[in-house]
């Protein structure tokens, strides 16, 4: 499982993306990267300047699975 993390001044790297009150996760690196790309495009369309370097993709192995 992958998550998009955002760098924050107060907490460092954290998952600030949520869906229905739960942290958003992705099944693949590609899916997470596409979500970042889409987010950055939406921000640009709204006239907002967002730095790609404030995002990273983190892999987490699911508990109980190998």
PDB file with one MODEL, atoms N, CA, C and O in Angstrom:
MODEL        1
ATOM      1  N   UNK A   1       0.851  -1.164   0.000  1.00  0.00           N
ATOM      2  CA  UNK A   1       0.000   0.000   0.000  1.00  0.00           C
ATOM      3  C   UNK A   1       0.900   1.232   0.000  1.00  0.00           C
ATOM      4  O   UNK A   1       1.966   1.239   0.616  1.00  0.00           O
ATOM      5  N   UNK A   2       0.462   2.252  -0.686  1.00  0.00           N
ATOM      6  CA  UNK A   2       1.209   3.501  -0.800  1.00  0.00           C
ATOM      7  C   UNK A   2       0.350   4.651  -0.313  1.00  0.00           C
ATOM      8  O   UNK A   2      -0.878   4.613  -0.393  1.00  0.00           O
ATOM      9  N   UNK A   3       1.022   5.676   0.194  1.00  0.00           N
ATOM     10  CA  UNK A   3       0.307   6.883   0.565  1.00  0.00           C
ATOM     11  C   UNK A   3       1.096   8.085   0.083  1.00  0.00           C
ATOM     12  O   UNK A   3       2.320   8.034  -0.039  1.00  0.00           O
ATOM     13  N   UNK A   4       0.387   9.157  -0.185  1.00  0.00           N
ATOM     14  CA  UNK A   4       1.019  10.419  -0.531  1.00  0.00           C
ATOM     15  C   UNK A   4       1.217  11.185   0.774  1.00  0.00           C
ATOM     16  O   UNK A   4       0.276  11.401   1.537  1.00  0.00           O
ATOM     17  N   UNK A   5       2.446  11.583   1.006  1.00  0.00           N
ATOM     18  CA  UNK A   5       2.735  12.381   2.192  1.00  0.00           C
ATOM     19  C   UNK A   5       3.076  13.800   1.768  1.00  0.00           C
ATOM     20  O   UNK A   5       3.678  14.028   0.718  1.00  0.00           O
ATOM     21  N   UNK A   6       2.682  14.738   2.601  1.00  0.00           N
ATOM     22  CA  UNK A   6       2.937  16.155   2.367  1.00  0.00           C
ATOM     23  C   UNK A   6       3.877  16.644   3.455  1.00  0.00           C
ATOM     24  O   UNK A   6       3.702  16.308   4.627  1.00  0.00           O
ATOM     25  N   UNK A   7       4.875  17.434   3.077  1.00  0.00           N
ATOM     26  CA  UNK A   7       5.782  17.981   4.078  1.00  0.00           C
ATOM     27  C   UNK A   7       5.132  19.189   4.737  1.00  0.00           C
ATOM     28  O   UNK A   7       4.712  20.132   4.067  1.00  0.00           O
ATOM     29  N   UNK A   8       5.058  19.142   6.062  1.00  0.00           N
ATOM     30  CA  UNK A   8       4.518  20.261   6.829  1.00  0.00           C
ATOM     31  C   UNK A   8       5.598  20.780   7.770  1.00  0.00           C
ATOM     32  O   UNK A   8       6.427  20.012   8.259  1.00  0.00           O
ATOM     33  N   UNK A   9       5.585  22.071   8.019  1.00  0.00           N
ATOM     34  CA  UNK A   9       6.586  22.677   8.891  1.00  0.00           C
ATOM     35  C   UNK A   9       6.482  22.123  10.309  1.00  0.00           C
ATOM     36  O   UNK A   9       7.502  21.855  10.945  1.00  0.00           O
ATOM     37  N   UNK A  10       5.271  21.950  10.803  1.00  0.00           N
ATOM     38  CA  UNK A  10       5.066  21.520  12.191  1.00  0.00           C
ATOM     39  C   UNK A  10       5.328  20.028  12.410  1.00  0.00           C
ATOM     40  O   UNK A  10       5.926  19.650  13.417  1.00  0.00           O
ATOM     41  N   UNK A  11       4.884  19.173  11.474  1.00  0.00           N
ATOM     42  CA  UNK A  11       4.919  17.725  11.711  1.00  0.00           C
ATOM     43  C   UNK A  11       5.826  16.943  10.772  1.00  0.00           C
ATOM     44  O   UNK A  11       5.896  15.719  10.873  1.00  0.00           O
ATOM     45  N   UNK A  12       6.517  17.611   9.868  1.00  0.00           N
ATOM     46  CA  UNK A  12       7.351  16.893   8.908  1.00  0.00           C
ATOM     47  C   UNK A  12       6.476  16.214   7.861  1.00  0.00           C
ATOM     48  O   UNK A  12       5.478  16.786   7.423  1.00  0.00           O
ATOM     49  N   UNK A  13       6.845  14.980   7.449  1.00  0.00           N
ATOM     50  CA  UNK A  13       6.111  14.245   6.414  1.00  0.00           C
ATOM     51  C   UNK A  13       4.916  13.523   7.030  1.00  0.00           C
ATOM     52  O   UNK A  13       5.084  12.668   7.899  1.00  0.00           O
ATOM     53  N   UNK A  14       3.704  13.869   6.576  1.00  0.00           N
ATOM     54  CA  UNK A  14       2.478  13.235   7.064  1.00  0.00           C
ATOM     55  C   UNK A  14       1.501  13.033   5.909  1.00  0.00           C
ATOM     56  O   UNK A  14       1.563  13.729   4.895  1.00  0.00           O
ATOM     57  N   UNK A  15       0.604  12.073   6.080  1.00  0.00           N
ATOM     58  CA  UNK A  15      -0.452  11.848   5.101  1.00  0.00           C
ATOM     59  C   UNK A  15      -1.596  12.792   5.440  1.00  0.00           C
ATOM     60  O   UNK A  15      -2.345  12.559   6.389  1.00  0.00           O
ATOM     61  N   UNK A  16      -1.726  13.852   4.663  1.00  0.00           N
ATOM     62  CA  UNK A  16      -2.798  14.819   4.889  1.00  0.00           C
ATOM     63  C   UNK A  16      -3.978  14.581   3.956  1.00  0.00           C
ATOM     64  O   UNK A  16      -4.963  15.317   4.003  1.00  0.00           O
ATOM     65  N   UNK A  17      -3.885  13.556   3.104  1.00  0.00           N
ATOM     66  CA  UNK A  17      -4.953  13.245   2.158  1.00  0.00           C
ATOM     67  C   UNK A  17      -5.916  12.268   2.805  1.00  0.00           C
ATOM     68  O   UNK A  17      -5.509  11.218   3.300  1.00  0.00           O
ATOM     69  N   UNK A  18      -7.207  12.622   2.799  1.00  0.00           N
ATOM     70  CA  UNK A  18      -8.226  11.773   3.413  1.00  0.00           C
ATOM     71  C   UNK A  18      -9.435  11.615   2.496  1.00  0.00           C
ATOM     72  O   UNK A  18      -9.791  12.522   1.744  1.00  0.00           O
ATOM     73  N   UNK A  19     -10.057  10.442   2.579  1.00  0.00           N
ATOM     74  CA  UNK A  19     -11.286  10.140   1.851  1.00  0.00           C
ATOM     75  C   UNK A  19     -12.296   9.624   2.863  1.00  0.00           C
ATOM     76  O   UNK A  19     -12.047   8.617   3.525  1.00  0.00           O
ATOM     77  N   UNK A  20     -13.422  10.295   2.992  1.00  0.00           N
ATOM     78  CA  UNK A  20     -14.466   9.917   3.950  1.00  0.00           C
ATOM     79  C   UNK A  20     -13.916   9.779   5.367  1.00  0.00           C
ATOM     80  O   UNK A  20     -14.303   8.873   6.106  1.00  0.00           O
ATOM     81  N   UNK A  21     -13.004  10.689   5.742  1.00  0.00           N
ATOM     82  CA  UNK A  21     -12.461  10.698   7.092  1.00  0.00           C
ATOM     83  C   UNK A  21     -11.356   9.698   7.357  1.00  0.00           C
ATOM     84  O   UNK A  21     -10.848   9.631   8.477  1.00  0.00           O
ATOM     85  N   UNK A  22     -10.966   8.914   6.352  1.00  0.00           N
ATOM     86  CA  UNK A  22      -9.894   7.922   6.505  1.00  0.00           C
ATOM     87  C   UNK A  22      -8.716   8.318   5.629  1.00  0.00           C
ATOM     88  O   UNK A  22      -8.908   8.872   4.547  1.00  0.00           O
ATOM     89  N   UNK A  23      -7.475   8.034   6.094  1.00  0.00           N
ATOM     90  CA  UNK A  23      -6.309   8.352   5.267  1.00  0.00           C
ATOM     91  C   UNK A  23      -6.413   7.686   3.891  1.00  0.00           C
ATOM     92  O   UNK A  23      -6.750   6.507   3.787  1.00  0.00           O
ATOM     93  N   UNK A  24      -6.121   8.449   2.846  1.00  0.00           N
ATOM     94  CA  UNK A  24      -6.167   7.925   1.490  1.00  0.00           C
ATOM     95  C   UNK A  24      -4.925   7.091   1.221  1.00  0.00           C
ATOM     96  O   UNK A  24      -3.806   7.533   1.483  1.00  0.00           O
ATOM     97  N   UNK A  25      -5.121   5.880   0.696  1.00  0.00           N
ATOM     98  CA  UNK A  25      -4.016   5.009   0.312  1.00  0.00           C
ATOM     99  C   UNK A  25      -4.232   4.543  -1.121  1.00  0.00           C
ATOM    100  O   UNK A  25      -5.337   4.626  -1.657  1.00  0.00           O
ATOM    101  N   UNK A  26      -3.165   4.054  -1.725  1.00  0.00           N
ATOM    102  CA  UNK A  26      -3.192   3.639  -3.121  1.00  0.00           C
ATOM    103  C   UNK A  26      -2.593   2.247  -3.249  1.00  0.00           C
ATOM    104  O   UNK A  26      -1.706   1.872  -2.482  1.00  0.00           O
ATOM    105  N   UNK A  27      -3.080   1.483  -4.219  1.00  0.00           N
ATOM    106  CA  UNK A  27      -2.615   0.116  -4.420  1.00  0.00           C
ATOM    107  C   UNK A  27      -1.262   0.047  -5.108  1.00  0.00           C
ATOM    108  O   UNK A  27      -0.554  -0.952  -4.986  1.00  0.00           O
ATOM    109  N   UNK A  28      -0.893   1.110  -5.839  1.00  0.00           N
ATOM    110  CA  UNK A  28       0.375   1.095  -6.558  1.00  0.00           C
ATOM    111  C   UNK A  28       1.046   2.459  -6.499  1.00  0.00           C
ATOM    112  O   UNK A  28       0.412   3.481  -6.236  1.00  0.00           O
ATOM    113  N   UNK A  29       2.354   2.441  -6.753  1.00  0.00           N
ATOM    114  CA  UNK A  29       3.120   3.675  -6.819  1.00  0.00           C
ATOM    115  C   UNK A  29       2.573   4.550  -7.945  1.00  0.00           C
ATOM    116  O   UNK A  29       2.416   5.760  -7.784  1.00  0.00           O
ATOM    117  N   UNK A  30       2.288   3.929  -9.078  1.00  0.00           N
ATOM    118  CA  UNK A  30       1.774   4.661 -10.242  1.00  0.00           C
ATOM    119  C   UNK A  30       0.459   5.374  -9.914  1.00  0.00           C
ATOM    120  O   UNK A  30       0.259   6.522 -10.310  1.00  0.00           O
ATOM    121  N   UNK A  31      -0.427   4.702  -9.199  1.00  0.00           N
ATOM    122  CA  UNK A  31      -1.713   5.296  -8.821  1.00  0.00           C
ATOM    123  C   UNK A  31      -1.499   6.523  -7.925  1.00  0.00           C
ATOM    124  O   UNK A  31      -2.162   7.547  -8.089  1.00  0.00           O
ATOM    125  N   UNK A  32      -0.568   6.403  -6.983  1.00  0.00           N
ATOM    126  CA  UNK A  32      -0.266   7.531  -6.093  1.00  0.00           C
ATOM    127  C   UNK A  32       0.344   8.686  -6.875  1.00  0.00           C
ATOM    128  O   UNK A  32       0.003   9.846  -6.641  1.00  0.00           O
ATOM    129  N   UNK A  33       1.250   8.372  -7.805  1.00  0.00           N
ATOM    130  CA  UNK A  33       1.882   9.405  -8.616  1.00  0.00           C
ATOM    131  C   UNK A  33       0.858  10.117  -9.494  1.00  0.00           C
ATOM    132  O   UNK A  33       0.915  11.336  -9.654  1.00  0.00           O
ATOM    133  N   UNK A  34      -0.068   9.367 -10.055  1.00  0.00           N
ATOM    134  CA  UNK A  34      -1.127   9.973 -10.869  1.00  0.00           C
ATOM    135  C   UNK A  34      -2.009  10.899 -10.030  1.00  0.00           C
ATOM    136  O   UNK A  34      -2.466  11.932 -10.518  1.00  0.00           O
ATOM    137  N   UNK A  35      -2.245  10.531  -8.780  1.00  0.00           N
ATOM    138  CA  UNK A  35      -3.044  11.382  -7.894  1.00  0.00           C
ATOM    139  C   UNK A  35      -2.316  12.694  -7.611  1.00  0.00           C
ATOM    140  O   UNK A  35      -2.938  13.755  -7.577  1.00  0.00           O
ATOM    141  N   UNK A  36      -0.998  12.625  -7.408  1.00  0.00           N
ATOM    142  CA  UNK A  36      -0.216  13.852  -7.202  1.00  0.00           C
ATOM    143  C   UNK A  36      -0.280  14.718  -8.453  1.00  0.00           C
ATOM    144  O   UNK A  36      -0.519  15.923  -8.371  1.00  0.00           O
ATOM    145  N   UNK A  37      -0.064  14.095  -9.615  1.00  0.00           N
ATOM    146  CA  UNK A  37      -0.107  14.845 -10.874  1.00  0.00           C
ATOM    147  C   UNK A  37      -1.455  15.539 -11.062  1.00  0.00           C
ATOM    148  O   UNK A  37      -1.512  16.703 -11.457  1.00  0.00           O
ATOM    149  N   UNK A  38      -2.535  14.816 -10.779  1.00  0.00           N
ATOM    150  CA  UNK A  38      -3.878  15.382 -10.907  1.00  0.00           C
ATOM    151  C   UNK A  38      -4.070  16.549  -9.940  1.00  0.00           C
ATOM    152  O   UNK A  38      -4.617  17.588 -10.310  1.00  0.00           O
ATOM    153  N   UNK A  39      -3.619  16.368  -8.707  1.00  0.00           N
ATOM    154  CA  UNK A  39      -3.731  17.430  -7.702  1.00  0.00           C
ATOM    155  C   UNK A  39      -2.967  18.677  -8.146  1.00  0.00           C
ATOM    156  O   UNK A  39      -3.484  19.790  -8.057  1.00  0.00           O
ATOM    157  N   UNK A  40      -1.735  18.489  -8.624  1.00  0.00           N
ATOM    158  CA  UNK A  40      -0.931  19.622  -9.049  1.00  0.00           C
ATOM    159  C   UNK A  40      -1.560  20.336 -10.249  1.00  0.00           C
ATOM    160  O   UNK A  40      -1.497  21.561 -10.348  1.00  0.00           O
ATOM    161  N   UNK A  41      -2.165  19.570 -11.154  1.00  0.00           N
ATOM    162  CA  UNK A  41      -2.832  20.174 -12.306  1.00  0.00           C
ATOM    163  C   UNK A  41      -4.043  20.993 -11.856  1.00  0.00           C
ATOM    164  O   UNK A  41      -4.279  22.090 -12.362  1.00  0.00           O
ATOM    165  N   UNK A  42      -4.804  20.457 -10.907  1.00  0.00           N
ATOM    166  CA  UNK A  42      -5.961  21.189 -10.375  1.00  0.00           C
ATOM    167  C   UNK A  42      -5.521  22.491  -9.711  1.00  0.00           C
ATOM    168  O   UNK A  42      -6.167  23.527  -9.868  1.00  0.00           O
ATOM    169  N   UNK A  43      -4.424  22.429  -8.974  1.00  0.00           N
ATOM    170  CA  UNK A  43      -3.912  23.628  -8.308  1.00  0.00           C
ATOM    171  C   UNK A  43      -3.493  24.669  -9.351  1.00  0.00           C
ATOM    172  O   UNK A  43      -3.779  25.857  -9.205  1.00  0.00           O
ATOM    173  N   UNK A  44      -2.811  24.206 -10.405  1.00  0.00           N
ATOM    174  CA  UNK A  44      -2.384  25.118 -11.469  1.00  0.00           C
ATOM    175  C   UNK A  44      -3.591  25.735 -12.166  1.00  0.00           C
ATOM    176  O   UNK A  44      -3.596  26.928 -12.467  1.00  0.00           O
ATOM    177  N   UNK A  45      -4.625  24.912 -12.424  1.00  0.00           N
ATOM    178  CA  UNK A  45      -5.845  25.412 -13.063  1.00  0.00           C
ATOM    179  C   UNK A  45      -6.529  26.492 -12.229  1.00  0.00           C
ATOM    180  O   UNK A  45      -7.192  27.376 -12.770  1.00  0.00           O
ATOM    181  N   UNK A  46      -6.366  26.415 -10.916  1.00  0.00           N
ATOM    182  CA  UNK A  46      -6.961  27.398 -10.002  1.00  0.00           C
ATOM    183  C   UNK A  46      -6.048  28.612  -9.797  1.00  0.00           C
ATOM    184  O   UNK A  46      -6.374  29.525  -9.039  1.00  0.00           O
ATOM    185  N   UNK A  47      -4.890  28.606 -10.489  1.00  0.00           N
ATOM    186  CA  UNK A  47      -3.971  29.725 -10.382  1.00  0.00           C
ATOM    187  C   UNK A  47      -3.093  29.689  -9.151  1.00  0.00           C
ATOM    188  O   UNK A  47      -2.526  30.708  -8.759  1.00  0.00           O
ATOM    189  N   UNK A  48      -2.976  28.520  -8.536  1.00  0.00           N
ATOM    190  CA  UNK A  48      -2.170  28.381  -7.333  1.00  0.00           C
ATOM    191  C   UNK A  48      -0.845  27.703  -7.686  1.00  0.00           C
ATOM    192  O   UNK A  48      -0.802  26.753  -8.466  1.00  0.00           O
ATOM    193  N   UNK A  49       0.225  28.212  -7.096  1.00  0.00           N
ATOM    194  CA  UNK A  49       1.555  27.659  -7.337  1.00  0.00           C
ATOM    195  C   UNK A  49       1.883  26.649  -6.246  1.00  0.00           C
ATOM    196  O   UNK A  49       2.028  27.015  -5.080  1.00  0.00           O
ATOM    197  N   UNK A  50       1.998  25.388  -6.622  1.00  0.00           N
ATOM    198  CA  UNK A  50       2.258  24.319  -5.655  1.00  0.00           C
ATOM    199  C   UNK A  50       3.560  23.631  -6.045  1.00  0.00           C
ATOM    200  O   UNK A  50       3.782  23.353  -7.223  1.00  0.00           O
ATOM    201  N   UNK A  51       4.415  23.356  -5.080  1.00  0.00           N
ATOM    202  CA  UNK A  51       5.720  22.746  -5.326  1.00  0.00           C
ATOM    203  C   UNK A  51       5.626  21.221  -5.225  1.00  0.00           C
ATOM    204  O   UNK A  51       5.238  20.690  -4.184  1.00  0.00           O
ATOM    205  N   UNK A  52       5.978  20.524  -6.297  1.00  0.00           N
ATOM    206  CA  UNK A  52       5.967  19.055  -6.319  1.00  0.00           C
ATOM    207  C   UNK A  52       6.839  18.464  -5.210  1.00  0.00           C
ATOM    208  O   UNK A  52       6.567  17.366  -4.724  1.00  0.00           O
ATOM    209  N   UNK A  53       7.876  19.182  -4.812  1.00  0.00           N
ATOM    210  CA  UNK A  53       8.805  18.669  -3.807  1.00  0.00           C
ATOM    211  C   UNK A  53       8.212  18.626  -2.399  1.00  0.00           C
ATOM    212  O   UNK A  53       8.852  18.114  -1.480  1.00  0.00           O
ATOM    213  N   UNK A  54       7.004  19.154  -2.214  1.00  0.00           N
ATOM    214  CA  UNK A  54       6.373  19.053  -0.896  1.00  0.00           C
ATOM    215  C   UNK A  54       5.591  17.749  -0.753  1.00  0.00           C
ATOM    216  O   UNK A  54       4.953  17.510   0.272  1.00  0.00           O
ATOM    217  N   UNK A  55       5.646  16.896  -1.801  1.00  0.00           N
ATOM    218  CA  UNK A  55       4.946  15.608  -1.781  1.00  0.00           C
ATOM    219  C   UNK A  55       5.932  14.470  -1.989  1.00  0.00           C
ATOM    220  O   UNK A  55       6.918  14.601  -2.715  1.00  0.00           O
ATOM    221  N   UNK A  56       5.642  13.355  -1.336  1.00  0.00           N
ATOM    222  CA  UNK A  56       6.405  12.138  -1.585  1.00  0.00           C
ATOM    223  C   UNK A  56       5.460  10.954  -1.461  1.00  0.00           C
ATOM    224  O   UNK A  56       4.376  11.063  -0.888  1.00  0.00           O
ATOM    225  N   UNK A  57       5.884   9.828  -2.003  1.00  0.00           N
ATOM    226  CA  UNK A  57       5.089   8.598  -1.942  1.00  0.00           C
ATOM    227  C   UNK A  57       5.813   7.628  -1.037  1.00  0.00           C
ATOM    228  O   UNK A  57       7.000   7.355  -1.217  1.00  0.00           O
ATOM    229  N   UNK A  58       5.091   7.111  -0.068  1.00  0.00           N
ATOM    230  CA  UNK A  58       5.671   6.203   0.931  1.00  0.00           C
ATOM    231  C   UNK A  58       5.005   4.834   0.812  1.00  0.00           C
ATOM    232  O   UNK A  58       3.781   4.745   0.717  1.00  0.00           O
ATOM    233  N   UNK A  59       5.804   3.771   0.816  1.00  0.00           N
ATOM    234  CA  UNK A  59       5.286   2.402   0.756  1.00  0.00           C
ATOM    235  C   UNK A  59       5.154   1.856   2.164  1.00  0.00           C
ATOM    236  O   UNK A  59       6.036   2.031   3.004  1.00  0.00           O
ATOM    237  N   UNK A  60       4.019   1.182   2.408  1.00  0.00           N
ATOM    238  CA  UNK A  60       3.790   0.498   3.680  1.00  0.00           C
ATOM    239  C   UNK A  60       3.369  -0.925   3.396  1.00  0.00           C
ATOM    240  O   UNK A  60       2.450  -1.158   2.612  1.00  0.00           O
ATOM    241  N   UNK A  61       4.030  -1.874   4.024  1.00  0.00           N
ATOM    242  CA  UNK A  61       3.626  -3.271   3.893  1.00  0.00           C
ATOM    243  C   UNK A  61       2.457  -3.527   4.821  1.00  0.00           C
ATOM    244  O   UNK A  61       2.488  -3.135   5.988  1.00  0.00           O
ATOM    245  N   UNK A  62       1.434  -4.178   4.318  1.00  0.00           N
ATOM    246  CA  UNK A  62       0.263  -4.483   5.142  1.00  0.00           C
ATOM    247  C   UNK A  62       0.622  -5.502   6.204  1.00  0.00           C
ATOM    248  O   UNK A  62       1.347  -6.459   5.930  1.00  0.00           O
ATOM    249  N   UNK A  63       0.128  -5.308   7.396  1.00  0.00           N
ATOM    250  CA  UNK A  63       0.377  -6.238   8.505  1.00  0.00           C
ATOM    251  C   UNK A  63      -0.217  -7.599   8.175  1.00  0.00           C
ATOM    252  O   UNK A  63      -1.341  -7.690   7.682  1.00  0.00           O
ATOM    253  N   UNK A  64       0.539  -8.654   8.448  1.00  0.00           N
ATOM    254  CA  UNK A  64       0.033 -10.023   8.256  1.00  0.00           C
ATOM    255  C   UNK A  64       0.158 -10.533   6.834  1.00  0.00           C
ATOM    256  O   UNK A  64      -0.223 -11.670   6.557  1.00  0.00           O
ATOM    257  N   UNK A  65       0.686  -9.718   5.917  1.00  0.00           N
ATOM    258  CA  UNK A  65       0.873 -10.137   4.530  1.00  0.00           C
ATOM    259  C   UNK A  65       2.329 -10.041   4.157  1.00  0.00           C
ATOM    260  O   UNK A  65       3.037  -9.146   4.618  1.00  0.00           O
ATOM    261  N   UNK A  66       2.778 -10.949   3.332  1.00  0.00           N
ATOM    262  CA  UNK A  66       4.172 -10.944   2.890  1.00  0.00           C
ATOM    263  C   UNK A  66       4.275 -10.646   1.439  1.00  0.00           C
ATOM    264  O   UNK A  66       5.378 -10.601   0.894  1.00  0.00           O
TER     265      UNK A  66
ENDMDL
END
